Amino acid sequence: MSISTGLVAPLFGLLMIKNLSTMMLASSNGEDVLDAIKWWIIYMLFAAFFIFIAKGLSVTLFSKVGHNIITNVR
């Protein structure tokens, strides 16, 4: 799970940069900014939700493994 978090987090940064550059281009061309970036916002929401799930699962699984290691040491 932590690998999937590490793979999606840079993608989220890429989506933010793409969103910002599309906003700037649409603004300078006189287009409607919200129409230009609506799909990038949706992609960012999906990526944020996936990061939330993956990070939560990875922390839970890591604490379970840590608990098992500590239990066997005692």
PyMOL commands that place a pseudoatom at each C-alpha (Angstrom):
pseudoatom trace, name=CA, resn=MET, resi=1, chain=A, elem=C, hetatm=0, pos=[0.000, 0.000, 0.000]
pseudoatom trace, name=CA, resn=SER, resi=2, chain=A, elem=C, hetatm=0, pos=[2.794, 2.442, 0.758]
pseudoatom trace, name=CA, resn=ILE, resi=3, chain=A, elem=C, hetatm=0, pos=[4.155, 1.848, -2.747]
pseudoatom trace, name=CA, resn=SER, resi=4, chain=A, elem=C, hetatm=0, pos=[0.823, 2.898, -4.235]
pseudoatom trace, name=CA, resn=THR, resi=5, chain=A, elem=C, hetatm=0, pos=[0.858, 6.023, -2.071]
pseudoatom trace, name=CA, resn=GLY, resi=6, chain=A, elem=C, hetatm=0, pos=[4.354, 6.808, -3.298]
pseudoatom trace, name=CA, resn=LEU, resi=7, chain=A, elem=C, hetatm=0, pos=[3.251, 6.365, -6.888]
pseudoatom trace, name=CA, resn=VAL, resi=8, chain=A, elem=C, hetatm=0, pos=[0.111, 8.496, -6.678]
pseudoatom trace, name=CA, resn=ALA, resi=9, chain=A, elem=C, hetatm=0, pos=[1.510, 11.395, -4.637]
pseudoatom trace, name=CA, resn=PRO, resi=10, chain=A, elem=C, hetatm=0, pos=[3.868, 12.641, -7.422]
pseudoatom trace, name=CA, resn=LEU, resi=11, chain=A, elem=C, hetatm=0, pos=[1.001, 12.196, -9.870]
pseudoatom trace, name=CA, resn=PHE, resi=12, chain=A, elem=C, hetatm=0, pos=[-1.094, 14.471, -7.654]
pseudoatom trace, name=CA, resn=GLY, resi=13, chain=A, elem=C, hetatm=0, pos=[1.642, 17.115, -7.887]
pseudoatom trace, name=CA, resn=LEU, resi=14, chain=A, elem=C, hetatm=0, pos=[1.661, 16.743, -11.662]
pseudoatom trace, name=CA, resn=LEU, resi=15, chain=A, elem=C, hetatm=0, pos=[-2.111, 17.217, -11.726]
pseudoatom trace, name=CA, resn=MET, resi=16, chain=A, elem=C, hetatm=0, pos=[-1.765, 20.396, -9.655]
pseudoatom trace, name=CA, resn=ILE, resi=17, chain=A, elem=C, hetatm=0, pos=[0.818, 21.814, -12.052]
pseudoatom trace, name=CA, resn=LYS, resi=18, chain=A, elem=C, hetatm=0, pos=[-1.325, 20.877, -15.059]
pseudoatom trace, name=CA, resn=ASN, resi=19, chain=A, elem=C, hetatm=0, pos=[-4.336, 22.501, -13.381]
pseudoatom trace, name=CA, resn=LEU, resi=20, chain=A, elem=C, hetatm=0, pos=[-2.450, 25.733, -12.664]
pseudoatom trace, name=CA, resn=SER, resi=21, chain=A, elem=C, hetatm=0, pos=[-0.946, 25.966, -16.146]
pseudoatom trace, name=CA, resn=THR, resi=22, chain=A, elem=C, hetatm=0, pos=[-4.345, 25.330, -17.757]
pseudoatom trace, name=CA, resn=MET, resi=23, chain=A, elem=C, hetatm=0, pos=[-5.838, 28.067, -15.575]
pseudoatom trace, name=CA, resn=MET, resi=24, chain=A, elem=C, hetatm=0, pos=[-3.183, 30.540, -16.652]
pseudoatom trace, name=CA, resn=LEU, resi=25, chain=A, elem=C, hetatm=0, pos=[-3.526, 29.648, -20.352]
pseudoatom trace, name=CA, resn=ALA, resi=26, chain=A, elem=C, hetatm=0, pos=[-7.332, 29.853, -20.263]
pseudoatom trace, name=CA, resn=SER, resi=27, chain=A, elem=C, hetatm=0, pos=[-7.189, 33.173, -18.441]
pseudoatom trace, name=CA, resn=SER, resi=28, chain=A, elem=C, hetatm=0, pos=[-4.752, 34.684, -20.924]
pseudoatom trace, name=CA, resn=ASN, resi=29, chain=A, elem=C, hetatm=0, pos=[-6.793, 33.421, -23.904]
pseudoatom trace, name=CA, resn=GLY, resi=30, chain=A, elem=C, hetatm=0, pos=[-10.022, 34.862, -22.490]
pseudoatom trace, name=CA, resn=GLU, resi=31, chain=A, elem=C, hetatm=0, pos=[-11.707, 31.461, -22.122]
pseudoatom trace, name=CA, resn=ASP, resi=32, chain=A, elem=C, hetatm=0, pos=[-13.867, 30.324, -19.237]
pseudoatom trace, name=CA, resn=VAL, resi=33, chain=A, elem=C, hetatm=0, pos=[-11.392, 29.049, -16.660]
pseudoatom trace, name=CA, resn=LEU, resi=34, chain=A, elem=C, hetatm=0, pos=[-13.800, 26.667, -14.920]
pseudoatom trace, name=CA, resn=ASP, resi=35, chain=A, elem=C, hetatm=0, pos=[-14.676, 24.938, -18.193]
pseudoatom trace, name=CA, resn=ALA, resi=36, chain=A, elem=C, hetatm=0, pos=[-10.990, 24.547, -18.990]
pseudoatom trace, name=CA, resn=ILE, resi=37, chain=A, elem=C, hetatm=0, pos=[-10.030, 22.967, -15.659]
pseudoatom trace, name=CA, resn=LYS, resi=38, chain=A, elem=C, hetatm=0, pos=[-13.131, 21.004, -14.661]
pseudoatom trace, name=CA, resn=TRP, resi=39, chain=A, elem=C, hetatm=0, pos=[-11.677, 17.633, -15.716]
pseudoatom trace, name=CA, resn=TRP, resi=40, chain=A, elem=C, hetatm=0, pos=[-8.366, 18.341, -13.984]
pseudoatom trace, name=CA, resn=ILE, resi=41, chain=A, elem=C, hetatm=0, pos=[-10.276, 19.107, -10.780]
pseudoatom trace, name=CA, resn=ILE, resi=42, chain=A, elem=C, hetatm=0, pos=[-12.131, 15.792, -11.066]
pseudoatom trace, name=CA, resn=TYR, resi=43, chain=A, elem=C, hetatm=0, pos=[-8.838, 13.943, -11.648]
pseudoatom trace, name=CA, resn=MET, resi=44, chain=A, elem=C, hetatm=0, pos=[-7.361, 15.655, -8.596]
pseudoatom trace, name=CA, resn=LEU, resi=45, chain=A, elem=C, hetatm=0, pos=[-10.337, 14.632, -6.448]
pseudoatom trace, name=CA, resn=PHE, resi=46, chain=A, elem=C, hetatm=0, pos=[-9.973, 10.995, -7.515]
pseudoatom trace, name=CA, resn=ALA, resi=47, chain=A, elem=C, hetatm=0, pos=[-6.224, 11.099, -6.831]
pseudoatom trace, name=CA, resn=ALA, resi=48, chain=A, elem=C, hetatm=0, pos=[-6.773, 12.705, -3.415]
pseudoatom trace, name=CA, resn=PHE, resi=49, chain=A, elem=C, hetatm=0, pos=[-9.361, 10.083, -2.497]
pseudoatom trace, name=CA, resn=PHE, resi=50, chain=A, elem=C, hetatm=0, pos=[-7.030, 7.269, -3.595]
pseudoatom trace, name=CA, resn=ILE, resi=51, chain=A, elem=C, hetatm=0, pos=[-4.133, 8.765, -1.615]
pseudoatom trace, name=CA, resn=PHE, resi=52, chain=A, elem=C, hetatm=0, pos=[-6.417, 9.002, 1.438]
pseudoatom trace, name=CA, resn=ILE, resi=53, chain=A, elem=C, hetatm=0, pos=[-7.400, 5.330, 1.191]
pseudoatom trace, name=CA, resn=ALA, resi=54, chain=A, elem=C, hetatm=0, pos=[-3.886, 4.078, 0.390]
pseudoatom trace, name=CA, resn=LYS, resi=55, chain=A, elem=C, hetatm=0, pos=[-2.228, 6.124, 3.136]
pseudoatom trace, name=CA, resn=GLY, resi=56, chain=A, elem=C, hetatm=0, pos=[-4.779, 5.037, 5.728]
pseudoatom trace, name=CA, resn=LEU, resi=57, chain=A, elem=C, hetatm=0, pos=[-4.367, 1.373, 4.805]
pseudoatom trace, name=CA, resn=SER, resi=58, chain=A, elem=C, hetatm=0, pos=[-0.581, 1.570, 4.757]
pseudoatom trace, name=CA, resn=VAL, resi=59, chain=A, elem=C, hetatm=0, pos=[-0.431, 3.201, 8.208]
pseudoatom trace, name=CA, resn=THR, resi=60, chain=A, elem=C, hetatm=0, pos=[-2.853, 0.614, 9.596]
pseudoatom trace, name=CA, resn=LEU, resi=61, chain=A, elem=C, hetatm=0, pos=[-0.922, -2.298, 8.124]
pseudoatom trace, name=CA, resn=PHE, resi=62, chain=A, elem=C, hetatm=0, pos=[2.412, -0.869, 9.272]
pseudoatom trace, name=CA, resn=SER, resi=63, chain=A, elem=C, hetatm=0, pos=[1.149, -0.463, 12.835]
pseudoatom trace, name=CA, resn=LYS, resi=64, chain=A, elem=C, hetatm=0, pos=[-0.120, -4.053, 12.770]
pseudoatom trace, name=CA, resn=VAL, resi=65, chain=A, elem=C, hetatm=0, pos=[3.279, -5.334, 11.621]
pseudoatom trace, name=CA, resn=GLY, resi=66, chain=A, elem=C, hetatm=0, pos=[5.009, -3.196, 14.257]
pseudoatom trace, name=CA, resn=HIS, resi=67, chain=A, elem=C, hetatm=0, pos=[2.711, -4.544, 16.934]
pseudoatom trace, name=CA, resn=ASN, resi=68, chain=A, elem=C, hetatm=0, pos=[3.483, -8.132, 15.870]
pseudoatom trace, name=CA, resn=ILE, resi=69, chain=A, elem=C, hetatm=0, pos=[7.238, -7.446, 16.010]
pseudoatom trace, name=CA, resn=ILE, resi=70, chain=A, elem=C, hetatm=0, pos=[7.000, -5.898, 19.480]
pseudoatom trace, name=CA, resn=THR, resi=71, chain=A, elem=C, hetatm=0, pos=[4.805, -8.745, 20.719]
pseudoatom trace, name=CA, resn=ASN, resi=72, chain=A, elem=C, hetatm=0, pos=[7.329, -11.364, 19.588]
pseudoatom trace, name=CA, resn=VAL, resi=73, chain=A, elem=C, hetatm=0, pos=[10.237, -9.476, 21.174]
pseudoatom trace, name=CA, resn=ARG, resi=74, chain=A, elem=C, hetatm=0, pos=[8.596, -9.414, 24.587]
for i in range(1, 74): cmd.bond("trace and resi %d" % i, "trace and resi %d" % (i + 1))
show_as sticks, trace
zoom trace
